Structures are given as structure tokens and as C-alpha cells.
């Protein structure tokens, strides 16, 4: 068993090293090409802006390296250094019920993770994002958001943990299917209530005031056969100057949400191009397709987990003295993280394909390639996007095609 554990440890180190190598290549690629103004957006950016994009990406990369290294040290100490065994053994003598023990086991780990990540979140928000003019949050607002997120996460995680563990106890042989069914229904429920219950806790949503823009948005959505219940603007500038637009909710709760920063920086045609892209995802049923694939993968993963938990393999492999399903779930999550390195490029490839299809759908609805390109250029400028990501880094980390690739793709529509 010790040999197998060493193999797993080496696989984990290889995975992390490979991801660091991809980051390094991306950083070098940006240093080599980042000062060159791309032909695709010539006249829309200058050398000073390119330099700022380089610096922002460099700072994010360095910060990501430091924070992930710290996370790796904690993970190695917990999984391979015996802390998981100590923690698991500490809870066992408390003589709590199966469900309460499991709730305490997972919630304490969650709170520990939140506590460990807090300094990194603060540094990212108030140091890096401040430096580049993105952050508009006060410390008071950050604390308020943190407390709200913690309370909401506690409630939702508690519901999932209590229900999941009760199903495991109630049906030891079929819990994998029952838990999957519950999680599926629960996720749909959250999609329904989120626009009315969760999202307003953090942001203020108001009906869009520009009647002309509202009419054009309704017309655009209607052309795609989509009924949007409401068109709202969100006070995103209260927290950040980043720009975005999105759909939220399902069924009758479906709504279109525009960042106030987007409304300030783009004209009507550009806004419509951005929204047409999002509508394109609905029109092509990308969300449904992604959900189906995700649920199939989740069901398979839960069944494999069930089969592995039926044996004592995981407990023996990682030297866990006290037999609990809780420790086995943590080990399975860790092993899943290692396996994900092989699956991530495939998942990202399909996602980028969906984005290209949505761009095509956007053009078919608006017949306005110029506004699409102009909107993308503004988004890249306002978010200081990396215009020159390395291909390997794109494969591992990009769910969207790089900006220049998208612009070239859009230009091909008119050729």
C-alpha cells in the first residue's frame, strides 16, 4: 500500500508542476508578444494600455503561484502528513449520531478553508484589484459580503449534508443514485430561487431605465424565441469596475441582467451584441447540454465512489485508523482533483466551441460584426485581459477562446 501512496503523491506533484509550467509558459509568452499591438484591434488599444495589461497579468500570475503553493502545502500536510487521520480520529470518540458527526466533520473543514483563504482574498481585492483601479469595495462591504456568503453557504451546505447522509443511512446500497437525484433537484431549486432570494442580498437590481434599449433587447430576445421576464441593471460598480452581462434563473424567473459599468461604457449596438451572444447560448441549448453532461458525469462519479467505499481500500491506502465514510469522501475529492487535469482540456474545448457557436448566433441575430468586435475590444480593455495567452494555458484554463481568436472568427462571418 505504501508504494501506491507514493505513486499518488507523485501524480499530485506532477499535476501541480504541470499547471505551474503552463503558467510559466503563459507568462513568458506574454512577455515576448504582449507589447505588440494586435492587428485585430489596432487603433483601439495603445502601448501604454498593453503594458498595463502585461503588468496586471503578471501580478495575478505571481499571486496565483504564491496562494496555490500555500494551498499545496496545506493539502499535502492534511492528506499525506497524517492530519486527516488525526482529525477523523478526533471526531469519532465524541459519540455523536452519524448525521451530526458528518455535518460537523464537513462544516469544520469548510470553515477552516474559508479562514485560510481569507488573507489571500483580502490581498487580491485590496492590493491587486486596487492597484489597477478595479476594486470599489470598502472593507466594511467586504466583511458584510463575507458574513452573508458564510451564512448562505452554511445553510445550503447543511441542507445538502443532512439530506445526503440521511439517504446514505436510509439506503446503504442505493444512496449513490438517491444522493444524485437529490442534488439534481436541489440545484434546479436554487436556480429558481436565486434571482429572488440570494442575489438581492448582495446587489441592488433595478429595471433598466433606457426605454429605447429595453425595447431593442425585448425585440432581440423575441427574435430568438426567448421570453425574458425582466431586464434589470445591477449596481456592480459598488464592488468592482469590471463589466459583464448575464442571464439568470430558469422558467418564469428568467431575467437579463446588465452591469451598470457595461451600460456606462458601451453604446446600444455593442450592448445588444453582448446580449445576443448570451441569447445564443440559450438558442443553442448550451446550458441544457452542459447540465446533461455534468449530471451524467456526476452520476458515474457517485457510483464509482459507492463501489470504492464498499471496500476498505481508501482507508488502508491513506492510513486512516477510524473507519468513517466522511474521510473517504475527502480522499475521493482529492483523487478527483488529480484526475481533473486530464479532463479539463476536454471540458474547456467543448466550452470554447459553445462560445464560438454563440458568437455565430449573435451575428445571425444582429448582423453587426463591427459592434461585436468593438464590444470585445472594450471588454478586453476594461478588464485588462491577456491578449496573448499561451496555447497550452488556453487548453488548461480558458473556457472562452482568447479575444483575438474570437475577433478573427467574427471577421470570417463577413468574408
Secondary structure as UniProt FT lines:
FT   HELIX           2..33
FT   TURN            34..35
FT   HELIX           39..41
FT   TURN            43..44
FT   HELIX           47..79
FT   HELIX           83..92
FT   TURN            93..94
FT   HELIX           98..123
FT   HELIX           124..128
FT   HELIX           129..131
FT   TURN            132..133
FT   HELIX           139..170
FT   TURN            172..174
FT   HELIX           175..193
FT   HELIX           194..198
FT   HELIX           199..201
FT   STRAND          205..207
FT   HELIX           211..223
FT   TURN            224..225
FT   STRAND          230..234
FT   HELIX           236..238
FT   STRAND          245..248
FT   HELIX           251..253
FT   STRAND          255..259
FT   HELIX           260..265
FT   HELIX           268..283
FT   TURN            284..285
FT   HELIX           286..309
FT   HELIX           313..317
FT   TURN            318..319
FT   HELIX           325..366
FT   HELIX           369..382
FT   TURN            383..384
FT   HELIX           391..397
FT   HELIX           403..411
FT   HELIX           412..414
//
